[in-house]
Structures are given as C-alpha cells and as structure tokens.
Amino acid sequence: MIDWLIQILPLFSVVIMLLLVANKWCINKLGVSWTYYLWLLVPLSLVVPFIEIPNWYSAINDGQSMQTYMVTATQNSQWKSIGNVLLYAWSVGSMTLLIYWMTSHLTLKAKMKQWQKVTLPNDFSLPESLTVYQCAQVYSPMLIGLIKPVIVIPEHFFEIYDKEQQVLILEHEVCHFKRNDMQWNFIALALLALLWFHPLSWLAFNRFRRDQELSCDHAVLARKHKTCRINYSKALLVAAETSPPLAFAQLSFKEYGDKNIMFERIKQIKANTKTNKLAISTVFASAIAVLSAFSYAGDNHHHDKKMKSATVYPLTRVEPIYPQIAIDKKIEGSVVLKFDVTPAGAVENVSIVTAKPSTVFNEAAAVALSDWTYQTSSTGTKEALVQLDFVLGEDSPTEFSQIEQIKVTN
C-alpha cells in the first residue's frame, strides 16, 4: 500500500497544485462550471501512472530480460520496518477520519425521525423522489444523504426568506441532487481519507467544494434577470448571518457557514463570467498532455523495473547450511540458481543453473532459497537468478563470477 501511495503522489501533487494555482484564472476564463469539471482530473491522476502504453518491442524484451534477471541480495529489513510503521500510521489516520465522518452523517440521519415533513405549494417544482424536511436544529438549507438524499430546511425558512429566495434556494439544492453532488462529495471524502497526510489534499477538498457551490449558483442563475441575482445574493447573506459552522457531513447550500465563501459566491454572481472556448480547449489539451506524459513515464518506469535487479527484494532470507563435508575438506564454491516468485512473494520452481564444484553445495542452496520470501506484486517474477557463494571465512581470497553474491560462511 505504501508503495502504491508513493507511486501516485507525484502526479497527484502536480495536478492539485495546477488546479489550485490556476483556479482564479480558470474561473475568469473558463467559467465556474468548466472549472468545477476540471476536478475530475484528480481521480484520474490516481489511475494514469498505472496505465501501460502498448509496446510490442518492450513486451518481447521483457520476456528476454528475465533470463538474465539479477536479484538484490541485501536484506531489506530496515525498509520493511519503516514501511510497517508508515502503513500503521496511514491506516489509523484514514480509519479515524472515515469513522468520524460516518458517525456524523449517521447521527444526522438518525435525527430525521424528529423532523417534520414539508408539503410545498404547487408552484415549487421539485423531483418526485426528493423529499423536504423542516428541522429546528438546522440553520441553513441543505441536501443530505448518500443513497436517498433529502432537503432539510430551517424552522424559520419561510419567514426569513421571501418567496423568490425560497424558490432559488430550493433550485440550488435540486441542482446538487440532479448532478449527484452528494455522491461526488462522498468520493472526494474517500480520497481525502486516503491521502489525509498530504496538505494539498485538504486545500483541494476545500477548493473543490467552493467550486461546486459556485457552479450550482451559476446553473440556478444562468437565465435569471439581474434583480433575481441580487435577491439571491441577499439570501446568501442571510444564510451566512444566521448559521453557525456545520460539520463535513452537512454539505449544503450554506457551505460550512464561512462568510468568506459566501462573499466569494456573491462576487462571482456579480461577475457572471462567460466561458472562453479557446481557453477551454487550451486547458483540456494541456491536461491531456500532462496526464499522457506521466502515463508514458509511468510505463517506462514499470518497464525499467523489470529490466533492473532492484525489482526483487527478499524480505526474509534463510541462510544455507554449509555442508559438513565441505568444511572438513575446506571446499569453497558458488551456486547460481534460477527460480520464480509468486505474486504472494513465495519462491517456487528452484533449479540449478551452474555450480562450482558441480554438486557439493547444490542441495543446501536450493533448500535455503525455497524458504525465502519476497515482496508481493501483481504478477510475480519469472526466471530470476541469484548466486550464492560459499566461503569458509569473511577474509577468504576466493572470488567467483558474480551475478548476485551472498556469502555463506561455515
């Protein structure tokens, strides 16, 4: 898992930084809706590094390279220990966030039994599957729920907003509903839990939610006249003044009750930015170029890993038993073995390639190698080679043709 996180971090970081740095420019040139769609690049950035580009020449070479594959001999116990600590810390952080968010959401849903179902007048147009509840504990209109979302409005909703504002606010929540924003928010929270240790993840989530709200505002007001836009802005001010900060699970019209966010939404409503088709084409062409570059780099990285000896690391290594007959006769030697590593990291199909002397150390080397374990992988390794050198002492002057040398003393 740690290896996977390390692989995805470079492209993820680049994509997040570009989206954050260019956010204002994108809003001014592309419009809020297209800027919001750009956040789809984030989940794509987690997949692209693992997309392999078809290359027949590379495929042929991979099969040949396994004939001369060299295995790293050094015990990787230090990295394994550090990796276990990092994995534990990451797991605790992720599970803590998921449990907190899920508890908050379920607690809110449990309170639905105390909420009053609202029957809206006929001039309020809502989807048939969308139910509206009214609650004294809610201070701002919101859409909640993942499987079957509902709209929750505050107790004094019909008193603090005028009729036009009520319609616009509900249209905003319906926009969230039709675009499946609650499901997208769930995915965003899952990614945040996955990459909680990365500071840019938190900045990206906050900016993503802001752009989501701006995009919904734009959709609601796209064909509305100026006075309607002004009235909607007033409704945002009322929501900001009457609501305390809300939990992560309560993703709503209010957007956490942050007045700075409300002012940004009002400013964007006033600006009413138009889209620039040339800018849209340029941005998406650039995005494709960046993702393709990382995909190509990732493909070359995976290919290079197959060609280098550093790809296979023994996690546990059993030292061969020096044969007593060789000790008595003071014989030193070397054995080259060929073997496969299963995806689970087990060694199998051990065979002797060459040995000096021809038979003295073969059995001891093969028995020991069969008990080694390697890192897990998706495909395993075929026909890896390792050389075991049997020497009587560390200061032995004997030298062997080295493929991968592991000295075994008596």
C-alpha positions as CSV (number, residue, x, y, z in Angstrom):
1,M,0.0,0.0,0.0
2,I,2.8,2.4,0.9
3,D,4.5,1.6,-2.5
4,W,1.2,2.4,-4.3
5,L,0.9,5.7,-2.4
6,I,4.4,6.7,-3.3
7,Q,3.7,6.0,-7.0
8,I,0.6,8.1,-7.2
9,L,1.9,11.1,-5.2
10,P,4.0,12.8,-7.9
11,L,1.1,13.2,-10.5
12,F,-1.5,13.8,-7.8
13,S,0.6,16.6,-6.3
14,V,1.2,18.2,-9.7
15,V,-2.5,18.1,-10.7
16,I,-3.6,19.5,-7.3
17,M,-1.0,22.3,-7.5
18,L,-2.0,23.3,-11.0
19,L,-5.7,23.3,-10.1
20,L,-5.2,25.4,-7.0
21,V,-2.7,27.9,-8.6
22,A,-4.8,28.3,-11.8
23,N,-8.2,28.3,-10.1
24,K,-8.9,32.1,-10.3
25,W,-7.7,32.2,-13.9
26,C,-9.8,29.2,-14.8
27,I,-12.9,30.8,-13.2
28,N,-12.3,34.0,-15.1
29,K,-11.6,32.3,-18.5
30,L,-13.5,29.0,-18.4
31,G,-16.4,29.9,-16.1
32,V,-17.3,28.2,-12.9
33,S,-18.9,25.1,-14.4
34,W,-15.9,24.1,-16.5
35,T,-13.6,24.9,-13.6
36,Y,-15.7,22.5,-11.5
37,Y,-15.4,19.8,-14.1
38,L,-11.6,20.1,-14.0
39,W,-11.6,18.4,-10.6
40,L,-12.2,15.1,-12.4
41,L,-8.5,15.3,-13.2
42,V,-7.8,14.4,-9.5
43,P,-9.3,10.8,-9.5
44,L,-7.8,10.4,-13.0
45,S,-4.3,11.3,-11.6
46,L,-4.6,8.2,-9.3
47,V,-5.1,5.9,-12.3
48,V,-2.9,7.3,-15.0
49,P,0.5,6.2,-13.5
50,F,-0.6,2.6,-13.8
51,I,-1.8,2.8,-17.4
52,E,0.7,0.9,-19.6
53,I,1.3,2.0,-23.2
54,P,1.2,-0.9,-25.6
55,N,4.7,-1.6,-27.0
56,W,5.4,-4.9,-28.7
57,Y,9.2,-4.4,-28.7
58,S,9.0,-3.8,-25.0
59,A,6.9,-6.9,-24.4
60,I,9.4,-9.1,-26.3
61,N,12.3,-7.6,-24.3
62,D,10.6,-8.3,-21.0
63,G,10.5,-12.0,-21.7
64,Q,14.2,-12.0,-22.7
65,S,15.3,-9.9,-19.7
66,M,14.0,-12.4,-17.3
67,Q,16.7,-14.8,-18.5
68,T,19.4,-12.5,-17.0
69,Y,17.4,-11.1,-14.1
70,M,19.6,-10.2,-11.1
71,V,18.2,-10.3,-7.6
72,T,19.2,-7.8,-4.9
73,A,20.9,-9.8,-2.1
74,T,20.8,-7.3,0.8
75,Q,18.2,-7.8,3.4
76,N,15.6,-5.1,3.2
77,S,14.5,-5.4,6.8
78,Q,15.1,-1.7,7.6
79,W,12.7,-0.5,4.9
80,K,10.2,-3.2,5.8
81,S,10.2,-1.9,9.4
82,I,9.8,1.7,8.3
83,G,7.1,0.7,5.9
84,N,5.1,-1.1,8.6
85,V,5.2,2.0,10.8
86,L,4.1,4.2,7.9
87,L,1.3,1.8,6.9
88,Y,0.1,1.6,10.5
89,A,0.1,5.5,10.8
90,W,-1.7,5.8,7.5
91,S,-4.3,3.2,8.4
92,V,-5.1,4.8,11.8
93,G,-5.5,8.3,10.2
94,S,-7.7,7.0,7.4
95,M,-9.9,4.9,9.7
96,T,-10.2,7.8,12.2
97,L,-11.5,10.2,9.5
98,L,-13.9,7.7,7.9
99,I,-15.4,6.7,11.3
100,Y,-15.8,10.4,12.3
101,W,-17.5,11.3,9.0
102,M,-19.7,8.3,9.0
103,T,-20.7,8.8,12.7
104,S,-21.5,12.5,12.0
105,H,-23.6,11.5,8.9
106,L,-25.5,8.7,10.7
107,T,-26.2,10.8,13.7
108,L,-27.7,13.5,11.5
109,K,-29.8,10.9,9.6
110,A,-31.0,9.4,12.9
111,K,-32.5,12.7,13.8
112,M,-34.7,12.6,10.7
113,K,-37.3,10.8,12.9
114,Q,-37.8,14.1,14.7
115,W,-38.0,16.2,11.6
116,Q,-41.3,17.4,10.1
117,K,-42.0,16.5,6.5
118,V,-42.9,19.6,4.5
119,T,-45.5,19.7,1.7
120,L,-44.5,22.6,-0.6
121,P,-47.1,24.7,-2.5
122,N,-47.7,23.7,-6.1
123,D,-45.6,26.5,-7.5
124,F,-42.4,24.8,-6.0
125,S,-41.2,22.4,-8.7
126,L,-39.2,19.5,-7.2
127,P,-38.4,16.0,-8.4
128,E,-40.9,13.4,-7.1
129,S,-38.2,11.4,-5.4
130,L,-36.9,14.4,-3.4
131,T,-38.4,14.9,0.0
132,V,-38.2,18.2,2.0
133,Y,-38.0,18.2,5.8
134,Q,-38.0,21.0,8.3
135,C,-35.9,21.0,11.5
136,A,-35.3,23.4,14.4
137,Q,-31.7,22.2,14.8
138,V,-30.8,23.1,11.2
139,Y,-29.8,26.7,10.5
140,S,-29.4,26.6,6.7
141,P,-31.0,24.7,3.8
142,M,-29.0,21.6,2.9
143,L,-29.1,18.4,0.9
144,I,-28.1,15.4,2.9
145,G,-27.9,11.7,2.4
146,L,-26.0,9.5,0.0
147,I,-28.4,6.7,-1.1
148,K,-31.6,8.7,-0.9
149,P,-30.8,12.4,-0.4
150,V,-33.4,14.8,1.2
151,I,-33.6,18.5,1.5
152,V,-33.6,19.9,5.0
153,I,-34.7,23.5,5.7
154,P,-34.5,25.5,8.9
155,E,-37.6,26.0,11.1
156,H,-38.0,29.7,10.1
157,F,-37.2,29.1,6.4
158,F,-40.5,30.6,5.2
159,E,-40.1,33.6,7.5
160,I,-36.5,34.7,6.9
161,Y,-36.6,34.3,3.1
162,D,-39.1,35.8,0.6
163,K,-40.9,33.7,-1.9
164,E,-38.4,34.3,-4.8
165,Q,-35.4,33.5,-2.5
166,Q,-37.1,30.3,-1.3
167,V,-37.5,29.1,-4.9
168,L,-33.9,29.9,-5.8
169,I,-32.5,28.2,-2.7
170,L,-34.5,25.0,-3.4
171,E,-33.4,25.2,-7.0
172,H,-29.8,25.3,-5.8
173,E,-30.4,22.1,-3.7
174,V,-32.2,20.4,-6.6
175,C,-29.2,21.2,-8.8
176,H,-27.0,19.4,-6.3
177,F,-29.4,16.5,-6.4
178,K,-29.6,16.2,-10.2
179,R,-25.9,16.4,-10.6
180,N,-25.3,13.7,-7.9
181,D,-23.1,16.0,-6.0
182,M,-23.6,14.1,-2.8
183,Q,-22.1,11.0,-4.4
184,W,-19.2,13.1,-5.8
185,N,-18.7,14.6,-2.3
186,F,-18.5,11.0,-0.9
187,I,-15.8,10.2,-3.5
188,A,-14.0,13.4,-2.5
189,L,-14.1,12.5,1.2
190,A,-12.9,9.0,0.4
191,L,-9.9,10.4,-1.5
192,L,-9.3,12.8,1.4
193,A,-9.3,9.9,3.8
194,L,-6.9,8.0,1.5
195,L,-4.5,10.9,1.2
196,W,-5.1,12.7,4.6
197,F,-1.4,13.1,5.2
198,H,-0.9,15.3,2.2
199,P,-1.5,19.0,3.0
200,L,-2.6,19.7,-0.6
201,S,-5.5,17.2,-0.2
202,W,-7.2,19.4,2.4
203,L,-6.7,22.5,0.3
204,A,-8.0,20.7,-2.8
205,F,-11.1,19.4,-1.0
206,N,-12.0,22.9,0.3
207,R,-11.5,24.4,-3.1
208,F,-13.5,21.6,-4.8
209,R,-16.4,22.3,-2.5
210,R,-16.3,26.0,-3.2
211,D,-16.2,25.4,-6.9
212,Q,-19.1,23.1,-6.5
213,E,-21.2,25.8,-4.9
214,L,-20.2,28.4,-7.4
215,S,-21.1,26.0,-10.2
216,C,-24.6,25.4,-8.7
217,D,-25.1,29.1,-8.2
218,H,-24.3,29.6,-11.9
219,A,-26.7,26.9,-13.0
220,V,-29.5,28.4,-10.9
221,L,-29.0,31.9,-12.2
222,A,-28.0,31.2,-15.8
223,R,-31.2,32.6,-17.3
224,K,-32.3,34.8,-14.4
225,H,-32.6,38.6,-14.6
226,K,-30.4,41.0,-12.7
227,T,-32.9,41.7,-9.9
228,C,-33.2,37.9,-9.3
229,R,-29.4,37.6,-9.0
230,I,-29.4,40.5,-6.4
231,N,-32.1,38.8,-4.4
232,Y,-30.3,35.5,-4.4
233,S,-27.1,37.3,-3.2
234,K,-29.2,38.7,-0.3
235,A,-30.3,35.2,0.5
236,L,-26.7,34.1,0.8
237,L,-26.0,36.9,3.2
238,V,-28.9,35.9,5.4
239,A,-27.7,32.3,5.4
240,A,-24.2,33.4,6.4
241,E,-25.6,35.6,9.3
242,T,-28.0,33.0,10.7
243,S,-25.9,29.8,10.6
244,P,-23.0,28.5,12.7
245,P,-20.3,26.4,11.1
246,L,-21.6,22.9,10.1
247,A,-20.0,19.5,10.1
248,F,-18.4,17.9,7.0
249,A,-21.3,15.6,6.6
250,Q,-23.7,18.6,6.2
251,L,-22.7,19.6,2.7
252,S,-25.3,22.2,1.8
253,F,-26.4,25.5,0.3
254,K,-24.6,27.1,3.2
255,E,-21.1,25.6,2.6
256,Y,-20.0,25.5,6.3
257,G,-21.2,28.9,7.2
258,D,-18.0,30.6,6.2
259,K,-18.7,34.2,5.4
260,N,-15.6,34.5,3.1
261,I,-17.1,31.7,1.0
262,M,-20.4,33.5,0.8
263,F,-18.8,36.7,-0.3
264,E,-16.9,34.8,-3.0
265,R,-20.2,33.4,-4.2
266,I,-21.8,36.8,-4.2
267,K,-18.8,38.3,-6.1
268,Q,-19.0,35.5,-8.7
269,I,-22.7,36.1,-9.1
270,K,-22.0,39.8,-9.8
271,A,-19.2,39.0,-12.2
272,N,-21.3,36.5,-14.2
273,T,-18.2,35.3,-16.1
274,K,-18.6,34.0,-19.7
275,T,-16.8,31.0,-21.0
276,N,-13.9,31.3,-23.4
277,K,-13.9,28.4,-25.9
278,L,-10.2,28.9,-26.8
279,A,-9.2,28.8,-23.2
280,I,-11.3,25.7,-22.6
281,S,-9.6,23.9,-25.5
282,T,-6.1,25.0,-24.3
283,V,-6.7,23.9,-20.7
284,F,-8.0,20.5,-21.6
285,A,-5.3,19.9,-24.3
286,S,-2.7,20.8,-21.6
287,A,-4.4,18.4,-19.1
288,I,-4.3,15.6,-21.6
289,A,-0.7,16.3,-22.4
290,V,0.3,16.3,-18.7
291,L,-1.6,13.0,-18.0
292,S,-0.1,11.4,-21.1
293,A,3.4,12.4,-20.1
294,F,3.0,10.9,-16.7
295,S,1.4,7.8,-18.2
296,Y,4.4,7.3,-20.5
297,A,6.8,8.0,-17.7
298,G,5.0,5.5,-15.5
299,D,5.0,2.9,-18.3
300,N,8.8,3.4,-18.8
301,H,9.2,3.2,-15.0
302,H,7.4,-0.1,-14.9
303,H,9.4,-1.4,-17.8
304,D,12.7,-0.3,-16.4
305,K,11.8,-2.0,-13.1
306,K,11.5,-5.3,-15.0
307,M,15.0,-4.8,-16.5
308,K,16.8,-3.9,-13.3
309,S,18.0,-6.0,-10.5
310,A,16.4,-3.8,-7.9
311,T,12.9,-5.0,-8.6
312,V,13.0,-8.1,-6.4
313,Y,13.8,-7.7,-2.8
314,P,14.0,-10.6,-0.3
315,L,12.0,-9.7,2.8
316,T,13.2,-12.8,4.7
317,R,16.2,-14.8,3.8
318,V,17.2,-18.2,5.1
319,E,21.0,-18.8,5.2
320,P,22.1,-22.1,3.7
321,I,23.8,-24.7,5.9
322,Y,27.4,-25.1,4.9
323,P,27.8,-28.9,4.2
324,Q,30.0,-30.6,6.8
325,I,31.9,-32.5,4.1
326,A,32.9,-29.2,2.5
327,I,34.0,-27.9,5.9
328,D,36.1,-31.0,6.6
329,K,37.8,-30.8,3.1
330,K,37.9,-26.9,3.2
331,I,36.0,-26.6,-0.1
332,E,34.6,-23.3,-1.2
333,G,32.2,-22.8,-4.1
334,S,29.4,-21.0,-5.8
335,V,25.9,-21.9,-7.0
336,V,23.8,-20.0,-9.5
337,L,20.0,-20.7,-9.1
338,K,17.0,-19.9,-11.2
339,F,13.6,-19.5,-9.6
340,D,10.1,-17.9,-9.8
341,V,8.5,-15.6,-7.3
342,T,4.7,-15.9,-7.0
343,P,2.5,-12.8,-6.6
344,A,2.3,-13.6,-2.9
345,G,6.1,-13.5,-2.6
346,A,6.8,-17.2,-2.3
347,V,9.7,-18.9,-4.1
348,E,9.0,-21.8,-6.4
349,N,10.5,-23.8,-9.3
350,V,14.0,-23.6,-8.0
351,S,16.6,-25.1,-10.3
352,I,20.4,-25.1,-10.5
353,V,21.9,-23.1,-13.4
354,T,25.6,-23.7,-12.7
355,A,27.7,-24.7,-9.7
356,K,31.4,-24.8,-8.7
357,P,32.1,-27.5,-7.7
358,S,29.3,-29.2,-9.5
359,T,27.4,-31.0,-6.7
360,V,28.8,-30.0,-3.3
361,F,26.5,-27.0,-2.5
362,N,23.5,-27.6,-4.7
363,E,21.1,-29.1,-2.2
364,A,22.0,-26.6,0.6
365,A,21.5,-23.7,-1.7
366,A,18.2,-24.9,-3.2
367,V,16.7,-25.8,0.2
368,A,17.5,-22.4,1.6
369,L,16.3,-20.4,-1.4
370,S,12.9,-22.3,-1.3
371,D,12.3,-20.7,2.1
372,W,13.0,-17.1,1.1
373,T,10.1,-14.7,0.8
374,Y,9.9,-11.6,-1.5
375,Q,7.7,-8.6,-1.8
376,T,4.2,-9.2,-3.1
377,S,3.4,-8.0,-6.6
378,S,0.5,-8.2,-9.1
379,T,2.3,-10.6,-11.5
380,G,5.2,-12.1,-9.6
381,T,8.6,-12.7,-11.3
382,K,9.7,-15.5,-13.6
383,E,13.2,-17.0,-14.0
384,A,15.0,-14.8,-11.6
385,L,18.7,-15.6,-10.9
386,V,20.7,-15.5,-7.7
387,Q,24.2,-16.6,-6.9
388,L,25.2,-18.0,-3.5
389,D,28.9,-18.0,-2.7
390,F,30.0,-20.5,0.0
391,V,33.2,-19.3,1.6
392,L,35.0,-20.6,4.8
393,G,35.5,-17.1,6.2
394,E,34.9,-13.4,5.6
395,D,38.6,-13.0,4.6
396,S,38.6,-15.7,2.1
397,P,40.5,-14.7,-1.1
398,T,38.4,-16.9,-3.3
399,E,36.5,-14.9,-6.0
400,F,33.6,-16.1,-8.2
401,S,31.9,-14.8,-11.3
402,Q,29.3,-12.7,-9.6
403,I,25.7,-12.5,-10.7
404,E,24.4,-11.7,-7.2
405,Q,26.7,-12.7,-4.4
406,I,25.6,-13.8,-1.0
407,K,28.5,-15.1,1.1
408,V,27.7,-18.0,3.3
409,T,30.3,-18.8,5.9
410,N,30.8,-22.1,7.8
